[in-house]
Amino acid sequence: MEFNNGKHSISAVFANAQDAKKAQIALNNAGISHVTLNKINRFNIDSNQEETQDVEKTLDSAAEVLMASDPSLSEYNVEEQREKNGFMLTVQTSTSKLNQALKIVQRYGGEI
């Protein structure tokens, strides 16, 4: 991605939707409006709809087939698999707000 002078992009991963959403709201309240939040996981399919209902989701029938056939996703390790999933917050901001954006992301547990 190419930006004009004075523009920056931050990508951060969060362990849960709640912290990622709080960071997104805090960034918006700070006047940083170019913020996107996406769920990331192994099969690009949401396995816990309650946790991510306000995060954009993509369902792919091929991913569902792969997920159903993967023995590592048995009922015995559902919690372990959820821990591997995460949420990607992408921020576009100006140089003047870069440090503030970084601090907000880190305050809510984002890994940059």
C-alpha positions in Angstrom: 0.0 0.0 0.0 1.4 3.4 -1.0 0.6 6.6 1.0 1.2 10.2 0.3 3.7 12.0 2.5 2.6 12.3 6.1 0.4 9.2 6.0 1.1 6.0 7.9 -0.5 2.6 8.3 -0.5 0.5 11.5 -1.5 -3.2 11.6 -2.2 -4.8 15.0 -3.4 -8.2 16.1 -5.8 -8.6 19.1 -6.6 -11.8 20.9 -10.3 -11.0 21.3 -13.0 -9.0 19.6 -13.8 -6.9 22.7 -10.4 -5.4 23.0 -10.1 -4.8 19.3 -13.5 -3.0 19.3 -12.5 -0.9 22.3 -9.4 0.2 20.5 -11.4 1.0 17.3 -13.8 3.1 19.3 -10.9 4.9 21.2 -9.2 5.6 17.8 -12.4 7.0 16.4 -12.9 9.2 19.5 -9.4 10.5 19.0 -10.3 11.7 15.5 -8.7 8.8 13.7 -11.5 7.6 11.4 -9.7 5.3 8.9 -9.9 2.1 11.1 -10.9 -1.4 9.9 -11.4 -4.5 12.0 -11.3 -8.0 10.6 -11.4 -11.5 12.0 -8.5 -13.7 11.1 -8.4 -17.4 11.5 -7.1 -20.5 9.9 -10.0 -21.2 7.6 -11.5 -17.7 7.0 -14.7 -18.8 8.7 -16.3 -17.7 12.0 -16.6 -20.5 14.6 -17.8 -18.3 17.4 -20.5 -16.0 16.2 -21.4 -14.5 19.6 -17.9 -13.2 20.1 -17.7 -11.6 16.6 -21.2 -10.7 15.6 -20.2 -7.0 14.9 -17.0 -7.9 13.0 -17.2 -8.5 9.3 -17.2 -12.2 8.4 -16.7 -14.1 5.2 -18.2 -17.6 4.9 -16.6 -19.9 2.3 -18.1 -23.3 1.6 -14.7 -24.7 0.7 -13.3 -23.5 4.1 -16.3 -25.3 5.8 -15.4 -28.5 4.1 -11.7 -28.2 5.1 -12.7 -27.4 8.6 -15.0 -30.3 8.9 -12.3 -32.7 7.6 -9.5 -31.5 9.8 -9.0 -33.8 12.8 -7.2 -31.0 14.7 -10.5 -29.2 15.0 -12.3 -31.9 16.9 -14.5 -31.0 19.9 -11.5 -31.7 22.2 -9.5 -28.7 21.1 -12.2 -26.1 20.2 -10.8 -23.7 22.9 -7.3 -24.1 21.7 -8.3 -23.3 18.1 -10.2 -20.2 19.3 -7.0 -19.0 21.0 -5.2 -19.2 17.6 -7.7 -17.0 16.0 -7.4 -13.3 16.3 -8.6 -9.9 15.1 -6.6 -7.5 12.8 -7.0 -3.8 13.3 -5.7 -1.7 10.5 -5.3 2.1 11.0 -4.4 4.8 8.5 -3.4 8.1 10.1 -1.3 11.2 9.7 2.1 11.8 11.1 0.7 14.1 13.7 -1.6 11.4 15.2 0.8 8.4 14.7 2.1 8.3 18.3 -1.3 8.7 19.7 -2.7 5.9 17.6 0.2 3.6 18.6 -0.4 4.2 22.3 -4.2 3.5 21.9 -3.6 0.3 20.1 -1.1 -0.9 22.7 -3.3 0.2 25.6 -5.9 -2.2 24.5 -3.5 -5.1 24.0 -2.8 -4.9 20.3 0.4 -6.5 19.0 1.9 -4.2 16.3 
